[in-house]
Amino acid sequence: MIAALLTRFAASPWTRAALRCGAIILAVLLFLMSLRRFGERAGRLAERLETMEKANDVQRRMPEAAARRPRDRNELAQRLRDDGF
């Protein structure tokens, strides 16, 4: 009985057109949802890359700052007297 109802339901041209439109709409909605998820993921990856670049920049500048530091207390005192900082 259910099979007969489904066969009759699917036999109607209007019903087939409605099912086809419904399937197309469902496919488009799923595609848009996947695009949204992809965009969120790309945003997180871009933020992570930016954070890594900042950290690498800080680490790259550390040896330069260490090279300019005073070697001993006398050099530190001399720099403070000369306004070298």
PDB file of N, CA, C and O in Angstrom:
ATOM      1  N   MET A   1       0.819  -1.187   0.000  1.00  0.00           N
ATOM      2  CA  MET A   1       0.000   0.000   0.000  1.00  0.00           C
ATOM      3  C   MET A   1       0.870   1.261   0.000  1.00  0.00           C
ATOM      4  O   MET A   1       0.603   2.206  -0.742  1.00  0.00           O
ATOM      5  N   ILE A   2       1.909   1.267   0.835  1.00  0.00           N
ATOM      6  CA  ILE A   2       2.795   2.417   0.880  1.00  0.00           C
ATOM      7  C   ILE A   2       3.544   2.542  -0.438  1.00  0.00           C
ATOM      8  O   ILE A   2       3.732   3.647  -0.947  1.00  0.00           O
ATOM      9  N   ALA A   3       3.972   1.414  -0.991  1.00  0.00           N
ATOM     10  CA  ALA A   3       4.676   1.436  -2.282  1.00  0.00           C
ATOM     11  C   ALA A   3       3.778   1.994  -3.372  1.00  0.00           C
ATOM     12  O   ALA A   3       4.237   2.738  -4.238  1.00  0.00           O
ATOM     13  N   ALA A   4       2.517   1.643  -3.335  1.00  0.00           N
ATOM     14  CA  ALA A   4       1.578   2.150  -4.347  1.00  0.00           C
ATOM     15  C   ALA A   4       1.412   3.659  -4.204  1.00  0.00           C
ATOM     16  O   ALA A   4       1.353   4.379  -5.201  1.00  0.00           O
ATOM     17  N   LEU A   5       1.337   4.134  -2.973  1.00  0.00           N
ATOM     18  CA  LEU A   5       1.195   5.579  -2.745  1.00  0.00           C
ATOM     19  C   LEU A   5       2.446   6.329  -3.215  1.00  0.00           C
ATOM     20  O   LEU A   5       2.352   7.381  -3.848  1.00  0.00           O
ATOM     21  N   LEU A   6       3.609   5.774  -2.898  1.00  0.00           N
ATOM     22  CA  LEU A   6       4.856   6.419  -3.315  1.00  0.00           C
ATOM     23  C   LEU A   6       4.999   6.412  -4.841  1.00  0.00           C
ATOM     24  O   LEU A   6       5.458   7.392  -5.428  1.00  0.00           O
ATOM     25  N   THR A   7       4.607   5.313  -5.473  1.00  0.00           N
ATOM     26  CA  THR A   7       4.676   5.238  -6.930  1.00  0.00           C
ATOM     27  C   THR A   7       3.743   6.259  -7.559  1.00  0.00           C
ATOM     28  O   THR A   7       4.101   6.936  -8.523  1.00  0.00           O
ATOM     29  N   ARG A   8       2.555   6.361  -7.009  1.00  0.00           N
ATOM     30  CA  ARG A   8       1.596   7.329  -7.532  1.00  0.00           C
ATOM     31  C   ARG A   8       2.090   8.760  -7.300  1.00  0.00           C
ATOM     32  O   ARG A   8       1.920   9.637  -8.148  1.00  0.00           O
ATOM     33  N   PHE A   9       2.698   8.973  -6.144  1.00  0.00           N
ATOM     34  CA  PHE A   9       3.232  10.289  -5.788  1.00  0.00           C
ATOM     35  C   PHE A   9       4.352  10.686  -6.750  1.00  0.00           C
ATOM     36  O   PHE A   9       4.397  11.825  -7.217  1.00  0.00           O
ATOM     37  N   ALA A  10       5.250   9.754  -7.045  1.00  0.00           N
ATOM     38  CA  ALA A  10       6.387  10.042  -7.915  1.00  0.00           C
ATOM     39  C   ALA A  10       5.994  10.078  -9.382  1.00  0.00           C
ATOM     40  O   ALA A  10       6.755  10.589 -10.204  1.00  0.00           O
ATOM     41  N   ALA A  11       4.838   9.554  -9.730  1.00  0.00           N
ATOM     42  CA  ALA A  11       4.416   9.514 -11.130  1.00  0.00           C
ATOM     43  C   ALA A  11       3.901  10.866 -11.609  1.00  0.00           C
ATOM     44  O   ALA A  11       3.888  11.126 -12.812  1.00  0.00           O
ATOM     45  N   SER A  12       3.488  11.709 -10.714  1.00  0.00           N
ATOM     46  CA  SER A  12       2.942  13.007 -11.088  1.00  0.00           C
ATOM     47  C   SER A  12       4.069  13.927 -11.559  1.00  0.00           C
ATOM     48  O   SER A  12       5.097  14.035 -10.891  1.00  0.00           O
ATOM     49  N   PRO A  13       3.880  14.599 -12.715  1.00  0.00           N
ATOM     50  CA  PRO A  13       4.931  15.501 -13.213  1.00  0.00           C
ATOM     51  C   PRO A  13       5.197  16.673 -12.267  1.00  0.00           C
ATOM     52  O   PRO A  13       6.342  17.102 -12.120  1.00  0.00           O
ATOM     53  N   TRP A  14       4.151  17.192 -11.627  1.00  0.00           N
ATOM     54  CA  TRP A  14       4.345  18.300 -10.699  1.00  0.00           C
ATOM     55  C   TRP A  14       5.157  17.864  -9.483  1.00  0.00           C
ATOM     56  O   TRP A  14       5.999  18.609  -8.980  1.00  0.00           O
ATOM     57  N   THR A  15       4.896  16.679  -9.035  1.00  0.00           N
ATOM     58  CA  THR A  15       5.626  16.160  -7.881  1.00  0.00           C
ATOM     59  C   THR A  15       7.089  15.937  -8.217  1.00  0.00           C
ATOM     60  O   THR A  15       7.972  16.269  -7.426  1.00  0.00           O
ATOM     61  N   ARG A  16       7.345  15.376  -9.390  1.00  0.00           N
ATOM     62  CA  ARG A  16       8.736  15.179  -9.805  1.00  0.00           C
ATOM     63  C   ARG A  16       9.462  16.511  -9.926  1.00  0.00           C
ATOM     64  O   ARG A  16      10.623  16.621  -9.534  1.00  0.00           O
ATOM     65  N   ALA A  17       8.797  17.512 -10.459  1.00  0.00           N
ATOM     66  CA  ALA A  17       9.406  18.843 -10.583  1.00  0.00           C
ATOM     67  C   ALA A  17       9.683  19.425  -9.196  1.00  0.00           C
ATOM     68  O   ALA A  17      10.731  20.031  -8.969  1.00  0.00           O
ATOM     69  N   ALA A  18       8.738  19.237  -8.269  1.00  0.00           N
ATOM     70  CA  ALA A  18       8.935  19.735  -6.909  1.00  0.00           C
ATOM     71  C   ALA A  18      10.092  19.001  -6.231  1.00  0.00           C
ATOM     72  O   ALA A  18      10.892  19.630  -5.539  1.00  0.00           O
ATOM     73  N   LEU A  19      10.195  17.694  -6.415  1.00  0.00           N
ATOM     74  CA  LEU A  19      11.301  16.930  -5.834  1.00  0.00           C
ATOM     75  C   LEU A  19      12.632  17.359  -6.431  1.00  0.00           C
ATOM     76  O   LEU A  19      13.634  17.460  -5.725  1.00  0.00           O
ATOM     77  N   ARG A  20      12.636  17.608  -7.725  1.00  0.00           N
ATOM     78  CA  ARG A  20      13.862  18.059  -8.392  1.00  0.00           C
ATOM     79  C   ARG A  20      14.296  19.417  -7.848  1.00  0.00           C
ATOM     80  O   ARG A  20      15.472  19.627  -7.551  1.00  0.00           O
ATOM     81  N   CYS A  21      13.347  20.332  -7.719  1.00  0.00           N
ATOM     82  CA  CYS A  21      13.670  21.664  -7.167  1.00  0.00           C
ATOM     83  C   CYS A  21      14.141  21.551  -5.720  1.00  0.00           C
ATOM     84  O   CYS A  21      15.078  22.230  -5.301  1.00  0.00           O
ATOM     85  N   GLY A  22      13.474  20.685  -4.970  1.00  0.00           N
ATOM     86  CA  GLY A  22      13.877  20.475  -3.584  1.00  0.00           C
ATOM     87  C   GLY A  22      15.297  19.935  -3.484  1.00  0.00           C
ATOM     88  O   GLY A  22      16.065  20.361  -2.622  1.00  0.00           O
ATOM     89  N   ALA A  23      15.646  19.008  -4.356  1.00  0.00           N
ATOM     90  CA  ALA A  23      16.995  18.440  -4.350  1.00  0.00           C
ATOM     91  C   ALA A  23      18.026  19.497  -4.725  1.00  0.00           C
ATOM     92  O   ALA A  23      19.109  19.548  -4.142  1.00  0.00           O
ATOM     93  N   ILE A  24      17.694  20.332  -5.689  1.00  0.00           N
ATOM     94  CA  ILE A  24      18.615  21.402  -6.103  1.00  0.00           C
ATOM     95  C   ILE A  24      18.800  22.399  -4.967  1.00  0.00           C
ATOM     96  O   ILE A  24      19.923  22.816  -4.682  1.00  0.00           O
ATOM     97  N   ILE A  25      17.713  22.782  -4.321  1.00  0.00           N
ATOM     98  CA  ILE A  25      17.796  23.730  -3.208  1.00  0.00           C
ATOM     99  C   ILE A  25      18.622  23.147  -2.066  1.00  0.00           C
ATOM    100  O   ILE A  25      19.438  23.844  -1.464  1.00  0.00           O
ATOM    101  N   LEU A  26      18.407  21.864  -1.769  1.00  0.00           N
ATOM    102  CA  LEU A  26      19.181  21.206  -0.716  1.00  0.00           C
ATOM    103  C   LEU A  26      20.665  21.185  -1.060  1.00  0.00           C
ATOM    104  O   LEU A  26      21.506  21.432  -0.196  1.00  0.00           O
ATOM    105  N   ALA A  27      20.992  20.889  -2.320  1.00  0.00           N
ATOM    106  CA  ALA A  27      22.399  20.864  -2.735  1.00  0.00           C
ATOM    107  C   ALA A  27      23.028  22.248  -2.607  1.00  0.00           C
ATOM    108  O   ALA A  27      24.169  22.362  -2.159  1.00  0.00           O
ATOM    109  N   VAL A  28      22.317  23.289  -2.986  1.00  0.00           N
ATOM    110  CA  VAL A  28      22.842  24.656  -2.882  1.00  0.00           C
ATOM    111  C   VAL A  28      23.051  25.045  -1.417  1.00  0.00           C
ATOM    112  O   VAL A  28      24.066  25.650  -1.074  1.00  0.00           O
ATOM    113  N   LEU A  29      22.095  24.700  -0.556  1.00  0.00           N
ATOM    114  CA  LEU A  29      22.239  25.014   0.864  1.00  0.00           C
ATOM    115  C   LEU A  29      23.443  24.297   1.478  1.00  0.00           C
ATOM    116  O   LEU A  29      24.202  24.886   2.248  1.00  0.00           O
ATOM    117  N   LEU A  30      23.604  23.036   1.131  1.00  0.00           N
ATOM    118  CA  LEU A  30      24.760  22.302   1.646  1.00  0.00           C
ATOM    119  C   LEU A  30      26.066  22.909   1.138  1.00  0.00           C
ATOM    120  O   LEU A  30      27.044  22.989   1.880  1.00  0.00           O
ATOM    121  N   PHE A  31      26.082  23.333  -0.118  1.00  0.00           N
ATOM    122  CA  PHE A  31      27.270  23.970  -0.679  1.00  0.00           C
ATOM    123  C   PHE A  31      27.591  25.276   0.046  1.00  0.00           C
ATOM    124  O   PHE A  31      28.752  25.545   0.356  1.00  0.00           O
ATOM    125  N   LEU A  32      26.574  26.081   0.315  1.00  0.00           N
ATOM    126  CA  LEU A  32      26.788  27.351   1.015  1.00  0.00           C
ATOM    127  C   LEU A  32      27.267  27.128   2.448  1.00  0.00           C
ATOM    128  O   LEU A  32      28.101  27.881   2.950  1.00  0.00           O
ATOM    129  N   MET A  33      26.743  26.102   3.100  1.00  0.00           N
ATOM    130  CA  MET A  33      27.196  25.798   4.453  1.00  0.00           C
ATOM    131  C   MET A  33      28.649  25.340   4.457  1.00  0.00           C
ATOM    132  O   MET A  33      29.406  25.678   5.367  1.00  0.00           O
ATOM    133  N   SER A  34      29.036  24.579   3.449  1.00  0.00           N
ATOM    134  CA  SER A  34      30.435  24.143   3.386  1.00  0.00           C
ATOM    135  C   SER A  34      31.350  25.331   3.079  1.00  0.00           C
ATOM    136  O   SER A  34      32.468  25.391   3.591  1.00  0.00           O
ATOM    137  N   LEU A  35      30.897  26.269   2.259  1.00  0.00           N
ATOM    138  CA  LEU A  35      31.684  27.475   2.004  1.00  0.00           C
ATOM    139  C   LEU A  35      31.884  28.275   3.282  1.00  0.00           C
ATOM    140  O   LEU A  35      32.974  28.788   3.535  1.00  0.00           O
ATOM    141  N   ARG A  36      30.842  28.381   4.080  1.00  0.00           N
ATOM    142  CA  ARG A  36      30.941  29.116   5.343  1.00  0.00           C
ATOM    143  C   ARG A  36      31.960  28.456   6.267  1.00  0.00           C
ATOM    144  O   ARG A  36      32.794  29.126   6.876  1.00  0.00           O
ATOM    145  N   ARG A  37      31.877  27.145   6.358  1.00  0.00           N
ATOM    146  CA  ARG A  37      32.814  26.418   7.215  1.00  0.00           C
ATOM    147  C   ARG A  37      34.242  26.572   6.703  1.00  0.00           C
ATOM    148  O   ARG A  37      35.178  26.720   7.489  1.00  0.00           O
ATOM    149  N   PHE A  38      34.405  26.537   5.385  1.00  0.00           N
ATOM    150  CA  PHE A  38      35.736  26.722   4.800  1.00  0.00           C
ATOM    151  C   PHE A  38      36.266  28.118   5.096  1.00  0.00           C
ATOM    152  O   PHE A  38      37.453  28.282   5.380  1.00  0.00           O
ATOM    153  N   GLY A  39      35.399  29.124   5.034  1.00  0.00           N
ATOM    154  CA  GLY A  39      35.800  30.492   5.339  1.00  0.00           C
ATOM    155  C   GLY A  39      36.231  30.652   6.783  1.00  0.00           C
ATOM    156  O   GLY A  39      37.210  31.340   7.072  1.00  0.00           O
ATOM    157  N   GLU A  40      35.499  30.015   7.695  1.00  0.00           N
ATOM    158  CA  GLU A  40      35.882  30.080   9.109  1.00  0.00           C
ATOM    159  C   GLU A  40      37.244  29.428   9.320  1.00  0.00           C
ATOM    160  O   GLU A  40      38.083  29.943  10.060  1.00  0.00           O
ATOM    161  N   ARG A  41      37.449  28.304   8.670  1.00  0.00           N
ATOM    162  CA  ARG A  41      38.734  27.602   8.817  1.00  0.00           C
ATOM    163  C   ARG A  41      39.878  28.440   8.247  1.00  0.00           C
ATOM    164  O   ARG A  41      40.954  28.524   8.840  1.00  0.00           O
ATOM    165  N   ALA A  42      39.636  29.054   7.096  1.00  0.00           N
ATOM    166  CA  ALA A  42      40.665  29.903   6.489  1.00  0.00           C
ATOM    167  C   ALA A  42      40.979  31.094   7.393  1.00  0.00           C
ATOM    168  O   ALA A  42      42.135  31.503   7.500  1.00  0.00           O
ATOM    169  N   GLY A  43      39.960  31.649   8.041  1.00  0.00           N
ATOM    170  CA  GLY A  43      40.179  32.765   8.961  1.00  0.00           C
ATOM    171  C   GLY A  43      41.024  32.356  10.160  1.00  0.00           C
ATOM    172  O   GLY A  43      41.913  33.095  10.583  1.00  0.00           O
ATOM    173  N   ARG A  44      40.741  31.170  10.706  1.00  0.00           N
ATOM    174  CA  ARG A  44      41.545  30.693  11.840  1.00  0.00           C
ATOM    175  C   ARG A  44      42.982  30.449  11.415  1.00  0.00           C
ATOM    176  O   ARG A  44      43.912  30.761  12.158  1.00  0.00           O
ATOM    177  N   LEU A  45      43.172  29.889  10.217  1.00  0.00           N
ATOM    178  CA  LEU A  45      44.532  29.640   9.737  1.00  0.00           C
ATOM    179  C   LEU A  45      45.284  30.948   9.503  1.00  0.00           C
ATOM    180  O   LEU A  45      46.478  31.040   9.787  1.00  0.00           O
ATOM    181  N   ALA A  46      44.585  31.962   8.984  1.00  0.00           N
ATOM    182  CA  ALA A  46      45.226  33.261   8.764  1.00  0.00           C
ATOM    183  C   ALA A  46      45.621  33.896  10.096  1.00  0.00           C
ATOM    184  O   ALA A  46      46.689  34.499  10.209  1.00  0.00           O
ATOM    185  N   GLU A  47      44.761  33.760  11.097  1.00  0.00           N
ATOM    186  CA  GLU A  47      45.082  34.312  12.411  1.00  0.00           C
ATOM    187  C   GLU A  47      46.280  33.584  13.024  1.00  0.00           C
ATOM    188  O   GLU A  47      47.155  34.205  13.628  1.00  0.00           O
ATOM    189  N   ARG A  48      46.307  32.273  12.861  1.00  0.00           N
ATOM    190  CA  ARG A  48      47.435  31.494  13.379  1.00  0.00           C
ATOM    191  C   ARG A  48      48.736  31.883  12.686  1.00  0.00           C
ATOM    192  O   ARG A  48      49.778  31.989  13.332  1.00  0.00           O
ATOM    193  N   LEU A  49      48.678  32.097  11.365  1.00  0.00           N
ATOM    194  CA  LEU A  49      49.864  32.510  10.616  1.00  0.00           C
ATOM    195  C   LEU A  49      50.354  33.868  11.094  1.00  0.00           C
ATOM    196  O   LEU A  49      51.558  34.072  11.255  1.00  0.00           O
ATOM    197  N   GLU A  50      49.438  34.791  11.321  1.00  0.00           N
ATOM    198  CA  GLU A  50      49.813  36.129  11.789  1.00  0.00           C
ATOM    199  C   GLU A  50      50.481  36.056  13.164  1.00  0.00           C
ATOM    200  O   GLU A  50      51.461  36.755  13.421  1.00  0.00           O
ATOM    201  N   THR A  51      49.951  35.213  14.038  1.00  0.00           N
ATOM    202  CA  THR A  51      50.538  35.043  15.369  1.00  0.00           C
ATOM    203  C   THR A  51      51.938  34.452  15.268  1.00  0.00           C
ATOM    204  O   THR A  51      52.849  34.883  15.974  1.00  0.00           O
ATOM    205  N   MET A  52      52.109  33.469  14.393  1.00  0.00           N
ATOM    206  CA  MET A  52      53.430  32.861  14.217  1.00  0.00           C
ATOM    207  C   MET A  52      54.423  33.864  13.648  1.00  0.00           C
ATOM    208  O   MET A  52      55.586  33.874  14.052  1.00  0.00           O
ATOM    209  N   GLU A  53      53.984  34.711  12.716  1.00  0.00           N
ATOM    210  CA  GLU A  53      54.878  35.726  12.145  1.00  0.00           C
ATOM    211  C   GLU A  53      55.329  36.713  13.213  1.00  0.00           C
ATOM    212  O   GLU A  53      56.495  37.108  13.241  1.00  0.00           O
ATOM    213  N   LYS A  54      54.412  37.115  14.096  1.00  0.00           N
ATOM    214  CA  LYS A  54      54.784  38.034  15.179  1.00  0.00           C
ATOM    215  C   LYS A  54      55.798  37.387  16.107  1.00  0.00           C
ATOM    216  O   LYS A  54      56.787  38.009  16.494  1.00  0.00           O
ATOM    217  N   ALA A  55      55.543  36.128  16.463  1.00  0.00           N
ATOM    218  CA  ALA A  55      56.461  35.423  17.362  1.00  0.00           C
ATOM    219  C   ALA A  55      57.833  35.259  16.707  1.00  0.00           C
ATOM    220  O   ALA A  55      58.857  35.429  17.369  1.00  0.00           O
ATOM    221  N   ASN A  56      57.864  34.934  15.419  1.00  0.00           N
ATOM    222  CA  ASN A  56      59.140  34.786  14.722  1.00  0.00           C
ATOM    223  C   ASN A  56      59.884  36.114  14.640  1.00  0.00           C
ATOM    224  O   ASN A  56      61.110  36.153  14.744  1.00  0.00           O
ATOM    225  N   ASP A  57      59.136  37.201  14.453  1.00  0.00           N
ATOM    226  CA  ASP A  57      59.766  38.523  14.391  1.00  0.00           C
ATOM    227  C   ASP A  57      60.410  38.869  15.733  1.00  0.00           C
ATOM    228  O   ASP A  57      61.521  39.396  15.780  1.00  0.00           O
ATOM    229  N   VAL A  58      59.703  38.569  16.821  1.00  0.00           N
ATOM    230  CA  VAL A  58      60.259  38.832  18.149  1.00  0.00           C
ATOM    231  C   VAL A  58      61.503  37.987  18.378  1.00  0.00           C
ATOM    232  O   VAL A  58      62.508  38.486  18.883  1.00  0.00           O
ATOM    233  N   GLN A  59      61.443  36.715  18.011  1.00  0.00           N
ATOM    234  CA  GLN A  59      62.603  35.838  18.199  1.00  0.00           C
ATOM    235  C   GLN A  59      63.779  36.267  17.323  1.00  0.00           C
ATOM    236  O   GLN A  59      64.935  36.113  17.717  1.00  0.00           O
ATOM    237  N   ARG A  60      63.490  36.801  16.145  1.00  0.00           N
ATOM    238  CA  ARG A  60      64.559  37.259  15.261  1.00  0.00           C
ATOM    239  C   ARG A  60      65.244  38.504  15.836  1.00  0.00           C
ATOM    240  O   ARG A  60      66.448  38.687  15.655  1.00  0.00           O
ATOM    241  N   ARG A  61      64.485  39.356  16.525  1.00  0.00           N
ATOM    242  CA  ARG A  61      65.061  40.568  17.081  1.00  0.00           C
ATOM    243  C   ARG A  61      65.815  40.341  18.387  1.00  0.00           C
ATOM    244  O   ARG A  61      66.600  41.195  18.799  1.00  0.00           O
ATOM    245  N   MET A  62      65.590  39.211  19.039  1.00  0.00           N
ATOM    246  CA  MET A  62      66.259  38.939  20.319  1.00  0.00           C
ATOM    247  C   MET A  62      67.781  38.913  20.209  1.00  0.00           C
ATOM    248  O   MET A  62      68.438  39.541  21.039  1.00  0.00           O
ATOM    249  N   PRO A  63      68.382  38.226  19.237  1.00  0.00           N
ATOM    250  CA  PRO A  63      69.851  38.250  19.153  1.00  0.00           C
ATOM    251  C   PRO A  63      70.406  39.648  18.856  1.00  0.00           C
ATOM    252  O   PRO A  63      71.489  40.000  19.323  1.00  0.00           O
ATOM    253  N   GLU A  64      69.667  40.435  18.085  1.00  0.00           N
ATOM    254  CA  GLU A  64      70.113  41.805  17.796  1.00  0.00           C
ATOM    255  C   GLU A  64      70.146  42.631  19.083  1.00  0.00           C
ATOM    256  O   GLU A  64      71.083  43.393  19.321  1.00  0.00           O
ATOM    257  N   ALA A  65      69.107  42.467  19.908  1.00  0.00           N
ATOM    258  CA  ALA A  65      69.071  43.205  21.171  1.00  0.00           C
ATOM    259  C   ALA A  65      70.164  42.705  22.107  1.00  0.00           C
ATOM    260  O   ALA A  65      70.772  43.497  22.827  1.00  0.00           O
ATOM    261  N   ALA A  66      70.418  41.411  22.104  1.00  0.00           N
ATOM    262  CA  ALA A  66      71.474  40.866  22.970  1.00  0.00           C
ATOM    263  C   ALA A  66      72.839  41.359  22.532  1.00  0.00           C
ATOM    264  O   ALA A  66      73.725  41.550  23.365  1.00  0.00           O
ATOM    265  N   ALA A  67      73.022  41.567  21.234  1.00  0.00           N
ATOM    266  CA  ALA A  67      74.318  42.043  20.741  1.00  0.00           C
ATOM    267  C   ALA A  67      74.577  43.490  21.160  1.00  0.00           C
ATOM    268  O   ALA A  67      75.733  43.896  21.278  1.00  0.00           O
ATOM    269  N   ARG A  68      73.528  44.269  21.384  1.00  0.00           N
ATOM    270  CA  ARG A  68      73.695  45.677  21.754  1.00  0.00           C
ATOM    271  C   ARG A  68      73.724  45.908  23.248  1.00  0.00           C
ATOM    272  O   ARG A  68      73.955  47.037  23.682  1.00  0.00           O
ATOM    273  N   ARG A  69      73.500  44.885  24.049  1.00  0.00           N
ATOM    274  CA  ARG A  69      73.433  45.092  25.493  1.00  0.00           C
ATOM    275  C   ARG A  69      74.820  45.408  26.063  1.00  0.00           C
ATOM    276  O   ARG A  69      75.840  45.055  25.471  1.00  0.00           O
ATOM    277  N   PRO A  70      74.843  46.058  27.189  1.00  0.00           N
ATOM    278  CA  PRO A  70      76.137  46.342  27.830  1.00  0.00           C
ATOM    279  C   PRO A  70      76.819  45.050  28.280  1.00  0.00           C
ATOM    280  O   PRO A  70      76.165  44.122  28.756  1.00  0.00           O
ATOM    281  N   ARG A  71      78.125  45.007  28.124  1.00  0.00           N
ATOM    282  CA  ARG A  71      78.874  43.788  28.442  1.00  0.00           C
ATOM    283  C   ARG A  71      79.075  43.600  29.954  1.00  0.00           C
ATOM    284  O   ARG A  71      79.055  42.473  30.450  1.00  0.00           O
ATOM    285  N   ASP A  72      79.264  44.688  30.667  1.00  0.00           N
ATOM    286  CA  ASP A  72      79.485  44.584  32.106  1.00  0.00           C
ATOM    287  C   ASP A  72      78.885  45.809  32.803  1.00  0.00           C
ATOM    288  O   ASP A  72      78.255  46.655  32.169  1.00  0.00           O
ATOM    289  N   ARG A  73      79.093  45.884  34.113  1.00  0.00           N
ATOM    290  CA  ARG A  73      78.506  46.976  34.894  1.00  0.00           C
ATOM    291  C   ARG A  73      79.112  48.320  34.528  1.00  0.00           C
ATOM    292  O   ARG A  73      78.417  49.336  34.529  1.00  0.00           O
ATOM    293  N   ASN A  74      80.382  48.335  34.220  1.00  0.00           N
ATOM    294  CA  ASN A  74      81.028  49.597  33.869  1.00  0.00           C
ATOM    295  C   ASN A  74      80.452  50.160  32.565  1.00  0.00           C
ATOM    296  O   ASN A  74      80.189  51.358  32.460  1.00  0.00           O
ATOM    297  N   GLU A  75      80.262  49.297  31.590  1.00  0.00           N
ATOM    298  CA  GLU A  75      79.680  49.758  30.318  1.00  0.00           C
ATOM    299  C   GLU A  75      78.244  50.223  30.518  1.00  0.00           C
ATOM    300  O   GLU A  75      77.817  51.191  29.889  1.00  0.00           O
ATOM    301  N   LEU A  76      77.493  49.548  31.386  1.00  0.00           N
ATOM    302  CA  LEU A  76      76.133  49.974  31.694  1.00  0.00           C
ATOM    303  C   LEU A  76      76.141  51.356  32.336  1.00  0.00           C
ATOM    304  O   LEU A  76      75.358  52.227  31.955  1.00  0.00           O
ATOM    305  N   ALA A  77      77.021  51.554  33.302  1.00  0.00           N
ATOM    306  CA  ALA A  77      77.104  52.862  33.962  1.00  0.00           C
ATOM    307  C   ALA A  77      77.487  53.943  32.967  1.00  0.00           C
ATOM    308  O   ALA A  77      76.955  55.052  33.020  1.00  0.00           O
ATOM    309  N   GLN A  78      78.411  53.631  32.054  1.00  0.00           N
ATOM    310  CA  GLN A  78      78.844  54.595  31.049  1.00  0.00           C
ATOM    311  C   GLN A  78      77.669  54.954  30.117  1.00  0.00           C
ATOM    312  O   GLN A  78      77.484  56.120  29.769  1.00  0.00           O
ATOM    313  N   ARG A  79      76.912  53.982  29.732  1.00  0.00           N
ATOM    314  CA  ARG A  79      75.775  54.248  28.860  1.00  0.00           C
ATOM    315  C   ARG A  79      74.720  55.097  29.566  1.00  0.00           C
ATOM    316  O   ARG A  79      74.117  55.982  28.959  1.00  0.00           O
ATOM    317  N   LEU A  80      74.503  54.823  30.843  1.00  0.00           N
ATOM    318  CA  LEU A  80      73.531  55.627  31.596  1.00  0.00           C
ATOM    319  C   LEU A  80      74.010  57.067  31.728  1.00  0.00           C
ATOM    320  O   LEU A  80      73.203  57.995  31.668  1.00  0.00           O
ATOM    321  N   ARG A  81      75.304  57.261  31.904  1.00  0.00           N
ATOM    322  CA  ARG A  81      75.846  58.637  31.981  1.00  0.00           C
ATOM    323  C   ARG A  81      75.722  59.361  30.648  1.00  0.00           C
ATOM    324  O   ARG A  81      75.434  60.557  30.604  1.00  0.00           O
ATOM    325  N   ASP A  82      75.944  58.621  29.556  1.00  0.00           N
ATOM    326  CA  ASP A  82      75.932  59.233  28.212  1.00  0.00           C
ATOM    327  C   ASP A  82      74.544  59.266  27.588  1.00  0.00           C
ATOM    328  O   ASP A  82      74.409  59.692  26.441  1.00  0.00           O
ATOM    329  N   ASP A  83      73.522  58.838  28.289  1.00  0.00           N
ATOM    330  CA  ASP A  83      72.168  58.709  27.710  1.00  0.00           C
ATOM    331  C   ASP A  83      72.170  57.824  26.465  1.00  0.00           C
ATOM    332  O   ASP A  83      71.595  58.185  25.438  1.00  0.00           O
ATOM    333  N   GLY A  84      72.805  56.691  26.561  1.00  0.00           N
ATOM    334  CA  GLY A  84      72.904  55.774  25.423  1.00  0.00           C
ATOM    335  C   GLY A  84      71.684  54.883  25.239  1.00  0.00           C
ATOM    336  O   GLY A  84      71.626  54.108  24.283  1.00  0.00           O
ATOM    337  N   PHE A  85      70.708  54.979  26.139  1.00  0.00           N
ATOM    338  CA  PHE A  85      69.533  54.107  26.015  1.00  0.00           C
ATOM    339  C   PHE A  85      68.417  54.784  25.309  1.00  0.00           C
ATOM    340  O   PHE A  85      67.355  54.191  25.120  1.00  0.00           O
TER     341      PHE A  85
END
